[in-house]
Structure formats: structure tokens, C-alpha cells
Amino acid sequence: MLENIRSILIGLTEEGDAEEKSSALAYGLSLARAAGVHATVQAASLKLHLTHAFISNIAEQLVATENQRLDTLAHAVADSSQRAAASSGVACTTVAPQLAYQDLIRSFTALARIHDLTVLDAEPAATAVDRGLIEAVLTDSGRPLIIVPLDREAFTGMRIMVAWDGSAKAARALNDALPFLREAELVDLVSVTGEKDLKDTVTGADIGPHLARHGVNVTALDLPALDGDVAETLRNHANLTRADMIVMGAFVHSRLHEMFLGGTTQSMLKDCPVPLFLSY
């Protein structure tokens, strides 16, 4: 039983791409079963709109037909999710809204706020709909999320790696991930050195006793940045130690009041070998 986790939100978006694959559902249901908690699956479809003031009846009908097709696909995913949950013994609620992009982002973010944790598929493309969901949950939900790479369909958390740089973001992620860290057999608290000055921050050795008091079996270590690349250093260590999960704080910067993810966060979202637990 994962302490303090009672509800999980799993997000799926139907865009009509037959080749699109997902691991979030299987991983999320596996996690819900292991934790003995309720799962909510949102299988949403993106509603298409014609932007021109003057459109032909043919074009309008084509869009209406495509929206109906996407809605049907999304409801089929919701139904299959309900069956998969039932066969796994997981209490599950499913919803299948069809919404325009901005409405979909707002709706999903609001839903994330009333769950303890969100599970989403990894999305390498920064312009994709699912990346928009990831960024919205990170910045606006106040809840952590797990990003699941392809072919990671079974939850396991025996060995967890925490990316630690002493920042407030890292501290938030560490606290949010405590239910997982307590259950892990071993936690590696990794500080990547050389990329930025960490001398005036809280070190891994400083935070280690705090985790130990929470019953976490933790080892703190410093790693030199591989060619100055923090994300590659984290990926490399996760592969070498066969980590089941990486925990890290997500950095979001403001550029002329436009929010965008920091370089390390972007790199990890684009390519992470294991499920990525993120908090902001």
C-alpha cells in the first residue's frame, strides 16, 4: 500500500492515429492495483473546428464525420479501459469527453487537481497534444505526475533514482514522491556536478538523514556531468543501476511572460528510459 495515495488519474487522448501506442493505461492500472487505490481514466478526443467564416457544406460535413469517428474511438478506449480495470480488480471511473484543445487542457488540469497523482504517456514532440497536457498538469494542477515511456506497462518501484540539486523544485518532488521512496528497496539520491554551482545549496548528504527518518533506504552520491549534459548523466545512471523510476523537479522558465520547460526537463521528457516522476 502506497501511503497517502488514494486516487490516480490516467490520461489518454484519441487523435485518430492508428499507429499511436500507449503504455500509460497498463502502467496506471498496475500502479492502482499495487497501491489498492481508485483509478479514473479520461479517454478524451480532440474536437476539430473549421476556422474560416465561410465554409462549404461539404467541408462542414467532413469535419462532423471526423469528430464522430474520434468520439466513437475515444468511447471504445474508455470501455476497454473499464474492462481492463475490472479484470485487474481495480475500482475505476471512465470519462470520454470531446473537447477543443484549450477546453481539453483546462478540463484535464481541473480533473488532475482532485486526484493524488496523474499518469500520462511520454510525448517526445514538444508540439503534440499530449505534451500540452503534461505541461498543464505540471504548472497548473498542483499535483505530481508520472510520465510513462513506451513498453513500460507494469509498475515497479524497488529501485528509485532521485535527481537532487538542492532546489525548491527538487525538494517538492522529493516530498511528493515519499510514498514511493518509503516502499523502495533502495533510493539513489544523485547530484550532478559540474553543470552548475551547487556549493550553496542543500546537499544530498544534508537531505539524507531527513529521508532516513522517513524510513527511506537512501544512498547519496555525486556524479560528474557527462559532457556537461545533466539529462544524459541521469539517463546513463538510471540504465547502469536498472532504476525503476526517476524522481525530479520540473523547471519552467518565463520568457516574455511565455512559460516554457527548462532544458533538462525537456530532454528528459523527450527521452527517458524509465517512468519519470515530476513535480513543479
C-alpha positions as CSV (number, residue, x, y, z in Angstrom):
1,M,0.0,0.0,0.0
2,L,1.4,3.4,-1.0
3,E,0.7,5.7,1.9
4,N,-1.3,8.9,1.2
5,I,-2.2,7.9,-2.4
6,R,-5.9,7.1,-2.8
7,S,-6.7,8.2,-6.4
8,I,-4.9,8.1,-9.7
9,L,-5.8,9.9,-12.9
10,I,-4.8,8.3,-16.2
11,G,-5.0,10.5,-19.3
12,L,-5.4,9.2,-22.8
13,T,-6.0,11.3,-25.9
14,E,-7.6,9.9,-29.1
15,E,-6.3,11.8,-32.2
16,G,-7.2,9.1,-34.7
17,D,-3.7,7.9,-35.3
18,A,-3.9,4.1,-35.7
19,E,-0.1,3.7,-35.1
20,E,-0.1,5.7,-31.8
21,K,0.8,3.4,-28.9
22,S,0.2,3.9,-25.2
23,S,1.7,2.4,-22.0
24,A,0.0,4.8,-19.6
25,L,-3.2,2.8,-19.2
26,A,-1.5,-0.5,-18.4
27,Y,1.1,1.2,-16.1
28,G,-1.5,3.3,-14.3
29,L,-3.8,0.3,-13.7
30,S,-0.8,-1.7,-12.5
31,L,0.1,1.1,-10.1
32,A,-3.5,1.4,-8.9
33,R,-3.7,-2.3,-8.2
34,A,-0.4,-2.3,-6.3
35,A,-1.5,0.7,-4.2
36,G,-5.1,-0.6,-3.8
37,V,-6.5,2.8,-4.9
38,H,-9.2,4.1,-7.3
39,A,-8.3,5.0,-10.9
40,T,-10.0,7.5,-13.2
41,V,-9.4,7.1,-16.9
42,Q,-10.1,10.1,-19.2
43,A,-10.1,8.9,-22.8
44,A,-10.6,12.2,-24.5
45,S,-10.9,13.1,-28.2
46,L,-9.9,16.3,-29.7
47,K,-12.8,18.2,-31.3
48,L,-12.0,19.7,-34.7
49,H,-13.2,23.1,-35.7
50,L,-13.3,25.0,-39.0
51,T,-11.7,28.4,-38.6
52,H,-12.9,30.2,-41.8
53,A,-16.0,32.3,-41.6
54,F,-17.3,30.9,-44.9
55,I,-17.2,27.2,-45.3
56,S,-18.9,24.8,-47.6
57,N,-21.5,22.3,-46.5
58,I,-19.2,19.5,-47.7
59,A,-16.3,20.7,-45.5
60,E,-18.6,21.1,-42.6
61,Q,-19.9,17.5,-43.0
62,L,-16.4,16.1,-43.3
63,V,-15.4,17.7,-40.0
64,A,-18.6,16.5,-38.3
65,T,-17.9,13.0,-39.6
66,E,-14.3,13.0,-38.4
67,N,-15.4,14.3,-34.9
68,Q,-17.9,11.5,-34.7
69,R,-15.2,9.0,-35.6
70,L,-12.9,10.3,-33.0
71,D,-15.6,10.4,-30.4
72,T,-16.5,6.8,-31.1
73,L,-12.9,5.7,-30.8
74,A,-12.5,7.5,-27.5
75,H,-15.6,5.8,-26.1
76,A,-14.2,2.5,-27.3
77,V,-11.0,3.2,-25.4
78,A,-13.0,4.2,-22.3
79,D,-15.0,0.9,-22.5
80,S,-11.9,-1.2,-22.9
81,S,-10.2,0.6,-20.0
82,Q,-13.2,-0.2,-17.8
83,R,-12.9,-3.9,-18.7
84,A,-9.1,-3.9,-18.2
85,A,-9.6,-2.3,-14.7
86,A,-12.3,-4.8,-13.8
87,S,-10.1,-7.8,-14.8
88,S,-7.3,-6.3,-12.7
89,G,-9.5,-5.8,-9.7
90,V,-9.2,-2.0,-9.8
91,A,-12.1,0.3,-9.0
92,C,-12.3,2.6,-12.0
93,T,-14.3,5.5,-13.3
94,T,-14.1,6.4,-17.0
95,V,-14.9,9.6,-18.9
96,A,-14.7,10.3,-22.6
97,P,-15.2,14.0,-23.4
98,Q,-14.8,15.5,-26.8
99,L,-13.3,19.0,-26.4
100,A,-11.4,21.6,-28.4
101,Y,-7.7,21.8,-27.5
102,Q,-7.9,24.6,-24.9
103,D,-11.0,23.2,-23.3
104,L,-9.4,19.8,-23.1
105,I,-6.3,21.2,-21.4
106,R,-8.5,23.1,-18.8
107,S,-10.8,20.2,-18.2
108,F,-7.9,17.7,-17.7
109,T,-6.0,20.0,-15.4
110,A,-9.0,20.6,-13.2
111,L,-9.5,16.8,-13.0
112,A,-5.9,16.3,-12.0
113,R,-6.4,18.7,-9.1
114,I,-8.8,16.3,-7.5
115,H,-6.5,13.3,-7.8
116,D,-3.3,12.5,-5.9
117,L,-1.3,11.6,-9.0
118,T,-1.6,11.8,-12.8
119,V,-0.2,9.2,-15.2
120,L,0.4,10.2,-18.8
121,D,2.3,8.7,-21.8
122,A,5.7,10.1,-22.7
123,E,5.5,12.5,-25.7
124,P,8.8,13.4,-27.4
125,A,7.2,16.0,-29.7
126,A,7.0,19.4,-28.0
127,T,4.1,20.5,-30.1
128,A,1.9,17.4,-29.6
129,V,-1.5,17.5,-27.7
130,D,-0.2,15.1,-25.0
131,R,2.8,17.4,-24.4
132,G,0.3,20.2,-23.7
133,L,-1.4,18.0,-21.1
134,I,2.0,17.3,-19.5
135,E,2.9,20.9,-19.2
136,A,-0.5,22.0,-18.0
137,V,-0.6,19.3,-15.2
138,L,2.9,20.3,-14.2
139,T,2.3,24.0,-14.0
140,D,-1.4,24.4,-13.1
141,S,-2.6,21.3,-11.3
142,G,-0.6,21.4,-8.1
143,R,-0.2,17.6,-8.3
144,P,2.7,15.4,-9.4
145,L,2.6,13.2,-12.4
146,I,4.4,10.1,-13.8
147,I,5.4,10.1,-17.5
148,V,5.5,6.6,-18.9
149,P,7.8,5.6,-21.8
150,L,6.7,3.0,-24.3
151,D,6.8,-0.6,-23.3
152,R,6.8,0.2,-19.5
153,E,3.4,-1.3,-18.8
154,A,3.9,-2.8,-15.3
155,F,4.6,-0.6,-12.2
156,T,7.6,-1.5,-10.1
157,G,9.4,0.7,-7.7
158,M,12.1,-1.4,-6.0
159,R,15.0,1.0,-7.0
160,I,14.3,4.7,-7.5
161,M,16.7,7.4,-8.5
162,V,16.1,11.0,-7.3
163,A,17.7,13.8,-9.2
164,W,18.8,16.2,-6.4
165,D,20.2,19.7,-6.9
166,G,19.1,21.2,-3.6
167,S,16.5,23.5,-5.2
168,A,12.9,24.1,-4.0
169,K,11.7,22.1,-7.1
170,A,13.7,19.1,-6.1
171,A,12.5,19.3,-2.5
172,R,8.9,19.4,-3.7
173,A,9.4,16.4,-5.9
174,L,11.2,14.5,-3.1
175,N,8.3,15.2,-0.7
176,D,5.6,14.3,-3.3
177,A,7.4,11.0,-4.1
178,L,7.8,9.9,-0.4
179,P,5.1,7.2,-0.7
180,F,7.2,5.6,-3.4
181,L,10.5,6.2,-1.7
182,R,9.4,4.5,1.5
183,E,8.4,1.4,-0.3
184,A,11.6,1.2,-2.4
185,E,14.4,-1.2,-1.5
186,L,17.0,1.3,-2.4
187,V,16.9,5.0,-3.3
188,D,19.8,6.7,-5.1
189,L,20.0,10.5,-4.4
190,V,22.0,11.7,-7.3
191,S,23.6,15.2,-7.6
192,V,25.1,16.0,-11.0
193,T,28.2,18.2,-10.5
194,G,30.0,20.5,-13.0
195,E,26.9,21.8,-14.8
196,K,26.1,24.5,-12.2
197,D,27.4,25.7,-8.8
198,L,25.9,23.6,-6.1
199,K,28.1,24.7,-3.2
200,D,25.5,27.0,-1.6
201,T,22.6,24.5,-1.9
202,V,21.3,21.7,0.3
203,T,23.5,18.7,-0.5
204,G,22.5,15.1,-0.8
205,A,24.3,14.4,2.5
206,D,22.2,17.1,4.1
207,I,18.9,15.7,3.0
208,G,19.8,12.0,3.5
209,P,19.1,12.0,7.3
210,H,15.7,13.5,6.7
211,L,14.8,10.7,4.3
212,A,16.2,8.1,6.7
213,R,13.8,9.4,9.4
214,H,11.0,8.7,6.9
215,G,12.2,5.1,6.6
216,V,13.8,5.5,3.2
217,N,16.9,3.4,2.5
218,V,18.9,6.1,0.8
219,T,22.4,6.5,-0.7
220,A,23.7,10.0,-1.7
221,L,26.2,10.3,-4.5
222,D,27.7,13.0,-6.7
223,L,28.2,12.3,-10.4
224,P,30.2,14.5,-12.9
225,A,28.1,15.8,-15.8
226,L,28.8,13.8,-18.9
227,D,30.0,16.4,-21.4
228,G,28.1,19.0,-19.4
229,D,24.8,17.2,-20.0
230,V,22.7,16.7,-16.8
231,A,19.9,14.7,-18.5
232,E,22.3,12.3,-20.2
233,T,24.1,11.8,-16.9
234,L,20.8,10.9,-15.3
235,R,19.8,8.6,-18.1
236,N,23.1,6.8,-18.0
237,H,23.0,6.2,-14.2
238,A,19.4,5.0,-14.5
239,N,20.4,2.5,-17.1
240,L,23.5,1.3,-15.2
241,T,21.6,0.8,-11.9
242,R,18.4,-0.6,-13.6
243,A,16.3,2.0,-11.8
244,D,12.6,1.6,-11.9
245,M,11.8,5.3,-11.7
246,I,13.4,8.7,-11.8
247,V,12.1,11.5,-9.5
248,M,12.9,15.1,-10.3
249,G,11.6,18.6,-10.0
250,A,10.5,20.2,-13.3
251,F,11.9,23.6,-14.2
252,V,9.7,26.1,-16.0
253,H,11.1,29.4,-17.1
254,S,9.4,32.6,-18.2
255,R,10.4,34.2,-21.5
256,L,8.5,37.5,-22.1
257,H,5.7,36.0,-19.9
258,E,5.6,32.9,-22.0
259,M,6.2,29.7,-20.0
260,F,8.5,27.0,-21.3
261,L,10.2,24.0,-19.8
262,G,13.8,24.1,-18.9
263,G,16.5,22.3,-20.9
264,T,17.0,19.3,-18.6
265,T,13.2,18.8,-18.2
266,Q,12.7,19.0,-21.9
267,S,15.5,16.5,-22.6
268,M,14.1,14.0,-20.0
269,L,10.6,14.3,-21.5
270,K,12.0,13.7,-24.9
271,D,14.0,10.6,-23.9
272,C,13.7,8.9,-20.5
273,P,14.4,5.1,-20.2
274,V,12.1,4.6,-17.2
275,P,9.0,6.2,-15.8
276,L,9.6,9.8,-14.8
277,F,8.0,11.2,-11.6
278,L,7.8,15.0,-11.9
279,S,6.7,17.8,-9.6
280,Y,6.7,21.5,-10.1
